[in-house]
Amino acid sequence: MATAIISRRVLAGSAIVNSEFETGMLGLRVLGSGKEYAMTCGHVVAPRPAKATTAEPITSEGRPLGPVVTWSPFGPGYNTTDAALIDPGFGTVVSNEKLNLGPAPGYVEDISAFLATPGQDMKVEIHSSRVSAGPILGEIDDVYIESDNKKFGFDSTGKNEFFFAPILGYHAGVDVGDSGSAVVHTQSRKVLGIHFAVDEPNGTGYGMGYCILFPYILAAFQDYQLTISP
């Protein structure tokens, strides 16, 4: 019986850089249809319209991680997802060990009901490209829906902006370059979603963070039948 050769182990919660030298975070190791994938934000790793080839993200160590196999495109209406799946190269294994999700990782299926639970803890954890020692902590603010008109842009021109709803907002020390990190509920260790945007009041870069809710990511990639890996 053949034995898989593991030559490299990459931790979810680590920084990645795409071919445009833009930084993001490797969010989660997920399994789908018998394969392993690394999940991050689509706006970090999806190919640019002007490019003929697919951008391949690399880890902060400068070694190729693998090709982007699918991502969620944005539309003119309210978008629910900003996510992508990367197929790690031969001999590379992605691990969720850094996220401390436990032996049977789960996610929050109904965010409104979850937050309405009496005595619910509102602390979250997000990994940052600027902090290597551990996750940064945040405090849940609210779930933002269509009537809140939350719009975000993902390039320096400010021209390509898109509406997103529903999304979860939280106060945390997140900044540009942290997109793609898993957002984990501190007490339950359940995944809430993938961090994808931040408001920057007064240019400080430390404002309100926002995440795509995990059930919407699963729905967008339903053909892959994804589960969170231990």
C-alpha positions as CSV (number, residue, x, y, z in Angstrom):
1,M,0.0,0.0,0.0
2,A,1.4,3.4,-1.0
3,T,2.2,5.9,1.7
4,A,1.7,9.6,1.1
5,I,4.9,11.6,1.3
6,I,4.5,14.8,3.3
7,S,7.3,17.2,2.6
8,R,5.6,20.3,3.9
9,R,3.1,21.4,6.5
10,V,1.3,24.7,6.2
11,L,-0.8,26.1,9.1
12,A,-4.2,27.7,8.6
13,G,-3.8,31.2,10.2
14,S,-0.6,31.9,8.3
15,A,-0.1,34.7,5.8
16,I,-0.1,34.1,2.1
17,V,0.9,36.3,-0.8
18,N,-0.6,36.2,-4.3
19,S,1.2,36.9,-7.6
20,E,0.3,40.5,-7.4
21,F,2.2,40.7,-4.0
22,E,-1.0,41.2,-2.1
23,T,-1.1,39.7,1.4
24,G,-4.0,37.7,2.8
25,M,-4.5,34.8,5.3
26,L,-4.9,31.1,4.9
27,G,-8.2,30.6,6.6
28,L,-9.1,26.9,7.0
29,R,-8.3,23.4,6.0
30,V,-11.5,21.9,4.5
31,L,-12.3,18.5,3.0
32,G,-14.6,17.9,0.1
33,S,-15.3,15.0,-2.2
34,G,-12.3,13.1,-0.9
35,K,-9.8,16.0,-1.4
36,E,-8.1,18.5,0.9
37,Y,-8.5,22.2,0.2
38,A,-7.2,25.4,1.7
39,M,-9.9,28.1,2.1
40,T,-9.3,31.9,1.9
41,C,-10.9,35.0,0.4
42,G,-11.7,35.1,-3.2
43,H,-10.6,38.7,-3.6
44,V,-7.1,37.7,-2.3
45,V,-6.4,34.9,-4.7
46,A,-8.8,34.9,-7.6
47,P,-7.3,35.7,-11.0
48,R,-7.6,39.3,-12.2
49,P,-9.8,40.0,-15.2
50,A,-6.8,41.4,-17.1
51,K,-4.7,38.2,-16.5
52,A,-4.8,35.2,-18.8
53,T,-3.6,32.8,-16.1
54,T,-4.8,31.9,-12.6
55,A,-2.8,33.6,-9.8
56,E,-1.3,31.0,-7.5
57,P,-1.0,32.0,-3.9
58,I,2.2,31.4,-2.0
59,T,2.9,31.2,1.7
60,S,4.9,33.8,3.5
61,E,7.9,31.5,3.3
62,G,7.9,32.2,-0.5
63,R,7.1,28.7,-1.7
64,P,4.1,27.9,-4.0
65,L,1.1,26.6,-2.2
66,G,-1.1,25.5,-5.2
67,P,-3.6,26.6,-7.8
68,V,-6.9,28.3,-7.1
69,V,-9.6,25.8,-8.2
70,T,-12.7,27.8,-7.5
71,W,-13.9,31.1,-6.1
72,S,-17.1,33.1,-5.6
73,P,-17.5,35.9,-8.2
74,F,-19.1,39.2,-7.2
75,G,-22.2,40.5,-8.7
76,P,-24.1,43.9,-8.9
77,G,-26.6,42.9,-6.2
78,Y,-26.0,41.9,-2.6
79,N,-23.2,39.3,-2.4
80,T,-23.2,36.7,0.3
81,T,-19.8,35.2,-0.3
82,D,-16.1,36.1,-0.8
83,A,-14.2,32.8,-0.7
84,A,-11.9,30.6,-2.7
85,L,-10.5,27.1,-2.5
86,I,-6.8,26.3,-3.2
87,D,-5.6,22.8,-4.1
88,P,-2.4,22.3,-2.1
89,G,0.5,20.9,-4.2
90,F,1.8,17.3,-3.9
91,G,3.4,16.6,-0.6
92,T,1.8,19.7,1.1
93,V,-0.6,19.3,4.0
94,V,-2.6,22.2,5.4
95,S,-3.4,22.0,9.2
96,N,-6.0,23.6,11.4
97,E,-3.9,23.0,14.5
98,K,-3.2,26.7,15.0
99,L,-7.0,27.5,15.2
100,N,-7.6,25.1,18.1
101,L,-11.0,23.9,16.7
102,G,-10.9,20.6,18.6
103,P,-11.3,17.0,17.3
104,A,-14.8,17.6,15.8
105,P,-14.8,21.1,14.3
106,G,-18.1,22.8,13.8
107,Y,-19.6,26.1,12.6
108,V,-22.4,28.3,13.5
109,E,-25.4,27.5,11.4
110,D,-27.8,30.3,12.4
111,I,-25.9,33.4,13.5
112,S,-29.0,35.3,14.8
113,A,-30.2,32.4,17.0
114,F,-26.6,31.9,18.2
115,L,-26.2,35.5,19.2
116,A,-29.6,35.6,20.9
117,T,-28.7,32.8,23.2
118,P,-28.9,34.1,26.8
119,G,-25.5,34.8,28.3
120,Q,-23.7,34.2,25.0
121,D,-20.1,35.2,24.9
122,M,-19.3,37.8,22.2
123,K,-15.6,37.3,21.8
124,V,-14.0,36.2,18.5
125,E,-10.5,35.3,17.3
126,I,-8.9,36.3,14.0
127,H,-5.4,35.6,12.8
128,S,-3.5,38.6,11.4
129,S,-0.6,38.9,9.0
130,R,0.9,41.4,11.5
131,V,0.8,39.1,14.6
132,S,2.5,35.8,14.6
133,A,2.3,34.9,18.3
134,G,-1.4,34.1,18.2
135,P,-4.8,35.3,17.3
136,I,-6.1,38.8,17.9
137,L,-9.3,39.2,19.9
138,G,-12.5,41.0,18.9
139,E,-15.9,41.7,20.2
140,I,-19.0,40.9,18.1
141,D,-21.0,44.0,17.1
142,D,-24.0,42.9,15.0
143,V,-25.2,41.1,11.9
144,Y,-25.5,43.5,9.0
145,I,-28.3,42.9,6.5
146,E,-29.3,44.4,3.1
147,S,-30.9,47.5,4.6
148,D,-27.5,48.4,6.2
149,N,-26.0,49.0,2.7
150,K,-22.6,47.7,3.5
151,K,-20.3,48.3,0.5
152,F,-16.6,47.4,0.2
153,G,-13.9,47.8,-2.4
154,F,-10.9,45.5,-2.9
155,D,-8.4,47.7,-4.9
156,S,-6.7,51.0,-4.5
157,T,-8.9,52.7,-7.1
158,G,-12.0,52.6,-5.1
159,K,-14.0,52.0,-8.3
160,N,-14.8,48.3,-7.8
161,E,-17.1,48.3,-4.8
162,F,-19.7,45.7,-4.0
163,F,-22.6,45.3,-1.6
164,F,-22.5,42.4,0.9
165,A,-25.2,41.0,3.2
166,P,-25.7,39.3,5.5
167,I,-22.3,39.7,7.2
168,L,-21.1,39.7,10.8
169,G,-19.3,42.8,12.2
170,Y,-16.9,42.9,15.1
171,H,-14.6,45.3,16.8
172,A,-11.0,44.0,16.4
173,G,-7.5,45.1,15.6
174,V,-7.8,43.9,12.0
175,D,-6.2,45.6,9.1
176,V,-5.6,45.3,5.3
177,G,-3.9,42.0,4.7
178,D,-5.9,40.0,7.2
179,S,-8.6,38.9,4.7
180,G,-9.1,35.2,4.5
181,S,-8.6,34.4,8.2
182,A,-11.1,32.2,9.9
183,V,-13.2,34.0,12.5
184,V,-13.6,31.7,15.5
185,H,-16.0,32.1,18.4
186,T,-13.7,32.1,21.4
187,Q,-15.9,30.2,23.9
188,S,-17.5,27.5,21.7
189,R,-14.5,27.2,19.2
190,K,-17.0,27.2,16.3
191,V,-16.2,28.8,13.0
192,L,-18.3,31.9,12.4
193,G,-16.9,32.7,8.9
194,I,-14.1,34.1,6.9
195,H,-12.8,37.6,7.6
196,F,-12.9,39.7,4.4
197,A,-13.2,43.4,5.1
198,V,-12.4,46.3,7.5
199,D,-13.6,49.8,7.9
200,E,-10.8,52.3,8.5
201,P,-12.0,55.2,10.7
202,N,-9.6,58.2,10.6
203,G,-7.1,56.1,8.5
204,T,-6.0,54.1,11.6
205,G,-6.6,50.7,9.9
206,Y,-8.1,49.4,13.2
207,G,-11.8,49.7,12.8
208,M,-14.7,47.3,12.4
209,G,-14.0,44.0,10.8
210,Y,-16.5,41.9,8.9
211,C,-16.8,38.2,8.0
212,I,-18.6,36.2,5.4
213,L,-20.9,33.7,7.3
214,F,-19.8,30.1,6.9
215,P,-23.2,28.6,5.8
216,Y,-23.1,30.9,2.8
217,I,-19.7,29.7,1.8
218,L,-20.9,26.1,2.0
219,A,-23.9,27.0,-0.1
220,A,-21.7,28.7,-2.8
221,F,-19.4,25.6,-3.0
222,Q,-22.2,23.0,-2.4
223,D,-20.9,20.8,-5.2
224,Y,-17.7,20.2,-3.1
225,Q,-19.7,19.0,-0.1
226,L,-17.2,20.7,2.2
227,T,-16.6,20.0,5.9
228,I,-14.1,21.5,8.3
229,S,-11.1,19.3,8.9
230,P,-9.9,18.5,12.4
